[in-house]
Amino acid sequence: MSSEFTTTLILILYLAGFAVLHSLMASLPFKRRVHRILGEKIHPWYSIAFSAIAFMTILPLVYLIYLHPDRVLYVAPSPWRWVMVSGQILAGLWSLRAFVDAPHRFEVPLQLAGPKGQKAEPLAARGVYCWIRDPFLLSGFLIIWLTPFMTTNLLVLYIFVTIYLYLGSLHWEKRLIAQFGDAYRAYQTQVPRMIPKGRRCPIQET
């Protein structure tokens, strides 16, 4: 078994483990269990802990790729290299705007409250959410596939990340349906998931 194949196999297994852990922590049943054990005091810290764990668990993967450099498939020449990097930066800013436009979508108490709970808030789609339902899916694809160079291990990584991002988007929408109910189902019929078809914000709930 070649070292390159071994590295690729370890990469795939690690990605699978990361996806399982990340999806588990993002799920509503897991958040409800944490709420029952630790109470409401954990809510302001959950997103911070979630992001910190995701960052810490991705570091060994980055180190693995750095430790085992592999065959370079291509390097984009200038000026296309800078066009691609600019696209990545814009995609990152798009993601930040998505957080600003809908912070209530990410607050654990509101996710657990459901559409009829006392703490529930209306969907109130605005900003980037008038264009697409999942701006993070689009920005994620742009950030990884606009990388101005490609190696064998990066290609394997990006293929798996692409699949995971899409499946994660489906999972995220299930959580949003649990949070907003019929309002989100109606929103799904009006706004595309990832590819904008024109700015058309749905009627806001009152």
N, C-alpha and C positions, 0 to 999 in steps of 0.2 A: 504494500500500500504506500503510495507516494506521499511525501509530506504535504504537497499541495492539496491532494484529495482529503487528507486527514484534517487539514486546516479548514477546508470547505465544509466537511462534515461537522466539525466542532462549531463552526459558525452557524450552520443550520439548526443544530440542537440548541444552541444558546438562544438563537432568535425565537425558537418555539417556546422555550422556558420563559423568556422575557414577555412574549405575547400573552401567555397564560397568566402570569403574575399581574401584568398591566391591566388585562381585561377583568380579572377577578376584583382588583381594587376599584375599578371604575363601575362595577355592577351595583345595582341598587340593593340586592340581598346582602352583599358584603357591607355596604354602608349602613344598612339597618342594623346588622349585627354589631358593628363598631359603636353605633349610637346606643344600643341596649347595654353594652358593656361599659362604655366610657361616658355616656350621657352627652348632653348638648354642648358641654365645654370643649369637645373635640372638633366641633364644626368649623370654627375659624381656622383651625390648623390642618384640617384634612387635605385641602388642596395643596398646601405647602408641603406636607409630608408626602403626598402623592407625587408631586413634581421632584422632590428631593430623592425619593426612592427610584424613580424612573431615571434620573440623572446618574445616580450612583451605580445602578445596575447596567447602564449602557456603557460606562467607562471601560469595563473589562473587554467589551466587544471592540471598542475603538483601539485599545491597547493590542488586542489580538491581530487586528488588521495592520497596525503599525509594526508589530513584532515580526510579522510574516509578509513582507512585501512580495507581490506576485506580478504576473505579466500585465504590462500596460496595454490596454486595448486602443486607447486614443487619448490625445491631448489637443484640445481645441486651440487653434491659432488665434492670435490677435487679428482683427478687433472682436471676433466672435466670443473669445474668452470673456471679455469685459461685458459684452451684451448678456451673456449667460449669468455672470455674477450679478449684474444689475437686476436681472429678472429674479434671482434668488433673494436679493435685498428687498425688492418690491413685494415679493410673496411673504417675506417675514413681516413687513409692515402691514400687509393685508391681514395677517393673523392677529397682530396686536390690535388692529382696528376692530376685528371681530369680537375680541374680549370686551372692548369698550362699548360696543353697540349692544351687547346682551349679557351683562355680568350676572343677571339672575338665572341664566341657564346653567351656571356652574356652581351655584351655592347649594351645598348639601341639604340644609333645612328645607329649601324650596323644592328640591328634587324629591325628598321624602314626603312632603306635604300632599302631593298629588293635586289635580285640578280643582278639587273642592275643599281642600284643607284651609284652616284658618290663616296659614302663612302663604297661601298660594298667591302668585302674581300672574297677570295676563301675559300672553305670549308677546304682544306688542313688537312685532317685527319691524326693524328699522335699519338704516345704514346698509351695510353689505348684505344683510339678510333679506333685503328687498330684491337682490340679484340672484343669490343662491342660498340653499338651505344649509350647506356644510362648507363654509369657506376654508376650513382647516384641511379638508380633503383636497381641494384645488391647490392650496398653498403648499401642502405636503408634497404633492406630485411635482410641482414646479421646483421646489427646493432641491429635491433629490435628483431629478432628471436633467436639471440645468447645471449640474456639476460639470465644470469644464474639463475634467479628465475622468477616465474610467479604467479600472483594473478588473481582473476576473472576480476577485472577492467582493469588490464593490458592486459589480453587476449582480452577483448572487444576493448580496444584502439588499439592494434596491428592488429586486424582483419580489423578495419576501416582504419588504416594507410596503410595497405597492399593494400586495394582496392584503396585508394586515390593515393598512389604512382604509381600504374599501370595506373590509369586514367590520372594522371598528366604526366606520360611519353608519353602517346598518345597526350596530349595537347602540350607538349614541342616539339614533333616531327612536329606537324603542324606549330608551330612557326619557326622551323628550315627549313621546306620546303618553308615558306614564305620568309625566309632570304636568302637561298641558291638555291632555285628553283630546276631545273632538276639535278643539281649536287648531291643534297641530296637524291633525288629519286633513282638515280643510286647507291648511297652509301648504301641505305636501302637494295638493292638486293644483296650486297656483304658482309655486316657485320651484324651479328645477334644483336638483341636488347639487350639481357641480358646474355645469356649463351654462353661463348666463344667456338668457334669451330676450333680454330687454328688461329695463327697470320697471317693475310693476309690484309695488308694495301692496300686500293684501289689506283688506279692510280691518282696522284695528278694533279689538274688543273694547267695550266700555265697562 
